Amino acid sequence: MDRYLIESPHTPDDCRKVVKSVYTQHFLNNCDWGCMGGVHKSWVIIEAEDEKQAMLVVPHVLRNNATAIKLVKFEPGMVKDWQE
């Protein structure tokens, strides 16, 4: 499976409602939040078969504005022959 970073922005005005909704769906501990630093987004890293499947685990209140970013860890063998 691939790993995905799900980034879900929300407005400062919606912050409490969004966090409370995620809490009631028992998803709160899966997320990291930037709200207390003035960045109204949440992030979660999950494993999924593809981007579409990754988005299905995002609570509905976050899904409309969320993006799924496929993650990769580069290893030395992957990059040693790259041309400058």
TAUR-V931923 format. One record per pair of residues at least 4 apart in sequence whose C-alpha atoms are under 8 Angstrom apart, sorted by the first residue. I is the first residue (numbers start at 1). J is the second residue. D is the distance in whole Angstrom. If there is no record, write none. Layout:
i=I j=J d=D
i=I j=J d=D
This chain:
i=1 j=47 d=6
i=1 j=48 d=6
i=1 j=49 d=5
i=2 j=47 d=6
i=2 j=48 d=6
i=2 j=49 d=6
i=2 j=50 d=7
i=2 j=70 d=7
i=2 j=71 d=7
i=3 j=45 d=7
i=3 j=46 d=6
i=3 j=47 d=4
i=3 j=48 d=6
i=3 j=70 d=6
i=3 j=71 d=5
i=3 j=72 d=7
i=4 j=45 d=5
i=4 j=46 d=5
i=4 j=47 d=6
i=4 j=48 d=7
i=4 j=51 d=7
i=4 j=54 d=7
i=4 j=68 d=6
i=4 j=69 d=5
i=4 j=70 d=4
i=4 j=71 d=5
i=5 j=43 d=7
i=5 j=44 d=6
i=5 j=45 d=5
i=5 j=46 d=7
i=5 j=68 d=6
i=5 j=69 d=5
i=5 j=70 d=6
i=5 j=71 d=7
i=6 j=42 d=8
i=6 j=43 d=5
i=6 j=44 d=5
i=6 j=45 d=6
i=6 j=46 d=8
i=6 j=54 d=8
i=6 j=55 d=8
i=6 j=58 d=8
i=6 j=66 d=7
i=6 j=67 d=6
i=6 j=68 d=5
i=6 j=69 d=6
i=7 j=41 d=7
i=7 j=42 d=6
i=7 j=43 d=5
i=7 j=44 d=7
i=7 j=66 d=5
i=7 j=67 d=5
i=7 j=68 d=7
i=7 j=69 d=8
i=8 j=41 d=5
i=8 j=42 d=5
i=8 j=43 d=6
i=8 j=62 d=6
i=8 j=63 d=7
i=8 j=65 d=6
i=8 j=66 d=4
i=8 j=67 d=7
i=9 j=40 d=6
i=9 j=41 d=4
i=9 j=42 d=6
i=9 j=62 d=7
i=9 j=65 d=6
i=9 j=66 d=7
i=10 j=14 d=6
i=10 j=15 d=7
i=10 j=18 d=8
i=10 j=40 d=6
i=10 j=41 d=6
i=10 j=62 d=8
i=10 j=65 d=8
i=11 j=15 d=6
i=11 j=40 d=6
i=12 j=35 d=8
i=12 j=40 d=6
i=14 j=18 d=6
i=15 j=19 d=6
i=15 j=35 d=8
i=15 j=40 d=7
i=16 j=20 d=6
i=17 j=21 d=6
i=18 j=22 d=6
i=18 j=61 d=6
i=18 j=62 d=7
i=19 j=23 d=6
i=19 j=28 d=7
i=20 j=24 d=6
i=21 j=25 d=6
i=21 j=61 d=7
i=22 j=26 d=7
i=22 j=27 d=5
i=22 j=28 d=5
i=22 j=59 d=7
i=22 j=61 d=8
i=23 j=27 d=6
i=23 j=28 d=5
i=25 j=59 d=7
i=27 j=31 d=7
i=27 j=59 d=8
i=30 j=44 d=6
i=31 j=42 d=6
i=31 j=43 d=5
i=31 j=44 d=5
i=32 j=42 d=5
i=32 j=43 d=5
i=32 j=44 d=6
i=33 j=40 d=7
i=33 j=41 d=6
i=33 j=42 d=4
i=33 j=43 d=6
i=34 j=38 d=6
i=34 j=39 d=5
i=34 j=40 d=6
i=34 j=41 d=6
i=34 j=42 d=6
i=35 j=39 d=5
i=35 j=40 d=5
i=35 j=41 d=7
i=46 j=54 d=7
i=47 j=54 d=7
i=48 j=53 d=6
i=48 j=54 d=5
i=49 j=53 d=6
i=49 j=54 d=7
i=50 j=54 d=6
i=51 j=55 d=6
i=51 j=68 d=6
i=51 j=69 d=8
i=51 j=70 d=7
i=52 j=56 d=7
i=53 j=57 d=7
i=54 j=58 d=7
i=54 j=68 d=7
i=55 j=63 d=7
i=55 j=66 d=8
i=55 j=67 d=8
i=55 j=68 d=7
i=58 j=62 d=6
i=58 j=63 d=6
i=59 j=63 d=6
i=60 j=64 d=7
i=62 j=66 d=6
i=74 j=78 d=6
i=74 j=79 d=7
i=75 j=79 d=7
i=76 j=80 d=6
i=77 j=81 d=8
